[in-house]
């Protein structure tokens, strides 16, 4: 019986660590494995391996810190049956999510399919795939929430020929508009690419709501947990010499929790009402779940919450000297302030779009529907 190969990653130069692990993995036959040892959790390697090689391995912690980590990595045995490959998108870093799905899709032969699993509706990916690859795929929900979403994505038997009836024409047009306006839905650490074209008032109201959810709300969801963890980590390591970091960590935690609750209220209350109003405008027999003409009350509450979010950001700016770290700050310290500044920039654009475009137009539509049915 062959001895299990062990790689001590701490003995390698930093630039050679991941490439060496990949070399070990690629040398494995199906069913074989090896062990890596490291002085910190090698989870980033897991994400990179999943993104680059796909779901063809198992990752098992034999020892999990705090000072030493030992992981057994095995290449999956060759399957006799051609089961559809499944990609758990939640296991990927935000910046790798959409690129990895595209990589899986591009590797499909015509007629093949794979399944993605996610903890929220991946509909933004649908539009991006449609905009970038065209109408050459089918999109089938196998499970549709509320806590877990599974979608089967298949490449059409003849990938150069759109499959009639598989994609609604209105979605093809919406994806084309997305691409024309330069909007992308990727989950990137650098934030969503939402161009400030100052023409939001020309966008259809329901589409504008979809954009806000897919870009700015998703950005908050993708970054809140990691930003909160980073603030705590930096405070623990540097709070003794920089006591303001404890206030930064506490304030960031409460700010993010309030913000997550806020966007949940928008997605579960306001945005469904906007879609109801749009449906009733087209179909007067549509039944509303609230009394038309009363939308101003919840919107006033949301506007007040926007003001509070702005005050929280101003407070964070004051106690961080406008997000300027000390000259001797380490990389994590500097990165925290960079991420707070980035988060602030995205949030202010997000709030401006809602305050200046979405809310006024929703109120106007609400008043029109109320007047028409009074």
N, C-alpha and C positions, 0 to 999 in steps of 0.2 A: 504494500500500500504506500503510495507516494506521500511524502511529508508535505504538509500544508505550507505553502510559501508565504513568508511574512515580509512586509516592506515597512521599515521604520522611516516615516516621512520626515521626521525631524532632522535626519541626517542629510537631507537633500537641500540644495540651494533653493530659495523661494521660487525662482522662475522655472525650476525643473520639477516642482512637486506634482502639479496636476498632469503635465505631459507624461511623467513617469508612471503615474497610476493608470493613465489611459493605455500606456504601452503594455503594462501588466494585464489589464483587462482584455485588450484586444488579442493577447496571446493565449487567452483561455479557450479551451474547447467547450462546447455546450455541456453544461453539467459540472464543470470544474469551478474552483474558487480560490481565493487568496485572502490574506489578512493585511490590513494596514494599521499602523500604530501612529498616534499623534499626540501632541501635548495640548490640543484644544479640539473642540468638536469639529470634525471635517464635513459638516452638513453642506457648506457651499459646493464641495466636490460632488455630493449626491445630486444637487440640482444641475450641475454642469453635465454630469454623466447621463442623467435622465434626458436633458435637452439634446445632447450630442449623439447618444446611442439609442435612446428610446427606452421603452419599458421592457428591457430584455435581461434584467438582473434583479437580484435580491440584495438587500442591505440590512445586515443584522449587527446590532451593537453587542459585542461580547463583554466590553467594559466601557462604562460611560461616565468618566470624570470622577471628581472634578479636576484631577491633575493629569490623568492619562485616559486616552480613548482608543479602544480597539474595535475595529469593524471588519466583519467578514463579508466580502463581496463575491457573489456567485453569478455566473452566467447561466441563464435559464436553459434547461434541457430543450433540445429541438422538439417542437410539437409535430406530431404526425398529422393531426387535423389542422386546417388552416383557420383557426379561430380569429375573429376580428380583434385587432390590437386596440387596447384601451389606454388612453392618456388621462391621468388624473392631473388636471391643470392646477389644482390647489397646491400641489407639491412643487410647483415652479416659482422662481422669483418673479415678481411682477414684470420686470423688463424682458423676461424670457418667454412669457406666456404666449402672446400672439405669434412671435417668430417661430416658436417651437411647433405650434399647430400648423403654421404654413409649411414648415419643413416636413411634417408628417403628411400633409396633403400632397405636396409636390412629389413625394416619394411613391404615391399610389400609382398603380397602373390603371388604365381605363377599366372601369367596372369594379374596382376594389373599394373598400371602405374602412374606416376606423371609428372609434367612439371616443368622445371627450366627456369627462366628468368635471363638474364645477359646483361651487357652493352658491352661485347666483346665475341668473339667466345670461348665457353668453351671446345674446342677440347682437351686441356691438361687433363681435367677431364675424357674425353672419354677413353684416353689411360690409365689413372690411374685406372679407373673402370675395364677396360679390363684386366689389369695386376693383379689387386687384387681380382677380383671376377670371372674372366674368361668369356667365350663367353656364358653368360646366360641372355643376355639382348638385346633389340633393342634400337637404337638411331635414333630418327627422328626429323629433323629440321622442326619446324612449322613456324619459322620466322628466317631469316638468314641475319641480318644486313641491312645497315651498322651501325646503331646506337643501335639496340636492337636485341637480339638473344633469341629465345624460342626453347627449345628442349623437346620432349616427350621421357621419359625413361621408358621402360616397361620391367618387368621381364618375361622371357619366360614361357609359360604355364607349362612346366616341367622344373623347374629351374636347374635340374641336367643334363639336356640334351641340348647341344648347338643347337641352331636353325639354320639349314643350310641356308646359303645365307644371313643371317642378318648382319654378320660382315665379311668384306673382310679378306681373309687369310693373306694378307700382313700386315694388322693392328694387327692381332693376333701375328704375328712374331715380329712386332715392339714393341708391349707391352711387350712381353717376354724379348726382348733385354733390354728394359727400366728396368725391374725388376732385370735382371741379373747384370746390371751395377750399380744398387742401386740408380737410378735417381727417384726422386719423384716430383710431380707437385703440392703439397699442397701450399696454400697461408698462410704462417706462418710468424709471427712477427720475428722469428729467421732467416728468409731468406730461399731461396730455397736450397734443398739438392742436390747439383751438385758435384759429387765426382771428385777430381782433379787426375784422373787416368793417365794423361799424354799420353792418347792413342786417343786423339781427331782426329788425322790424319787418324785413321782407321775407323772413322764413315763416313757413306754416307753423302755427302755434304748437301743434302736437309734436312736430319734428323738433322744434326748439326744446321742448321738455325732454324728448328722447336724447338729444345731444347733451343736455346738462347732466342727466343720469349717467350716460355712457362715458362722459369725459370727466367732469369735475366731481361728481359724486363718486365715481369709481376710483378716481385719484385719491380721494380721502380714504376710502375703504382700503385701498392697496397700501397706503403709507402710514395710516394712523398707528397701527400696532408697532411697526418698526421704529417710528419716530418716538413714540412713548418709551419703548425699551431703550433706545439710544439715550434719551434724556436721563433716564434712571441710571444707566451704566456710567455715563460721564459724571453725574453727580456723586455716585459712589466712589469713583476713582479720584476725582479732583475737587470734591466739595470742601475738603478741609482747607485748601488754600484759596478756593474760590467759592465762598459760602453762598453767593447768589445762585449757584447752580442748583441748590436744593429747592429754591423758590421756582427756578425755571422748570425743574422736573415736576413739581406739584402743580404749577399753573398749566403746564403743557398737558398733563393728565386730565385735569378738569375741563380744559378747553376742548380737547379732542373728544371726550365723552359727550359733552354738550353738543358738539358738532355732529357726531354720529347719530345722536337722538334727533337732531334737527333734520338731517337729510332723510332719516327714516320716516318722520312725519310727512315730509314733502312727498316721498315716494308712495306712502300708504294712504295718504289723505288727499293732498292738494292735486297731485298729478292725475290720479284716477278721476277726480272731479272734472279737471280740464278736458280729459278724454270724453267724459260723459257729455259735457257741454258741446263739444265738437260733433258728437254723434247726434245730439238733439237738434243741432243747427241743420244737419242734413236730413234728419228724420224726426219731425215734431212729435211723433207718437212715442219716442224714447222716454222711458221713465227715469227721473233723476233720483239719486239716493239722498238728496238734501233739498232744501227750499231755495229755488233760484232767487237771486238778488241778495243773498246773505254771505257771499264769498268774501266780502270786505273784512269780516271779523277774523277768520283764520289767517288771512294775508297780513292784517295788522300785527298779529302775534308773530308771524314769521319775520316781518320787517324788524320788529323789536329784537328778535333773536339775532338778526343780522347785525344790528347796532352793538349788541353785547359781544358778538364775535369780534367785531372791529376793536372794541375796547380791550378785549383780552389780548389781541395782537399788539395793540399799542403798549400795554403793560409789559408784554414780553420784550418788546423793543427797548423800553426804558431800562429794564433790569439787565439786559444783555449789551448795553451800550450800542444800540442799533445793530445787533447781531454781529458785533466785532469782537472776536476772541482775543485774549492776551497774546502778545508776541511769542511767548514760549509755549503756546497751546499745542497739545499733541494732535495727531490726525483726527482722532475721534471727536475731540472737543471742537475742532474747526469744522468738521463735517456736520456736527449737530447744528451749528449756527447757520451753515449753508443750507441745510434742509429746512430749518425754520423759515429762513428768508424765502426759499423756493415755495414752501407751503403757503406763506403769506401772499406771494405774488399770484399764485393760482387761485387762492380763495377770493382775493379782491376782484379778479376778473369774473369769477363765478357769481359773486354777489351782485356785481354791476349788471350782469346779463339778466339776472332775476329781477332786480329792483327796477331797472330802466326799460325792460322789454317784456319779460314773461308776465310779471304780476300785473302791470297796467293793461295788457291785452287780455289777460284772463278776466280781470274785473269788467272790462268793456263788454266782453262776450257774455258774461254773467248778467250784466244789466240789460243787454239786448234780448237775451232769452227770457228774463223776467218780464220785460215790457211786452214781448210778443205773446206771452201766455197769461197775462194778468186778466 
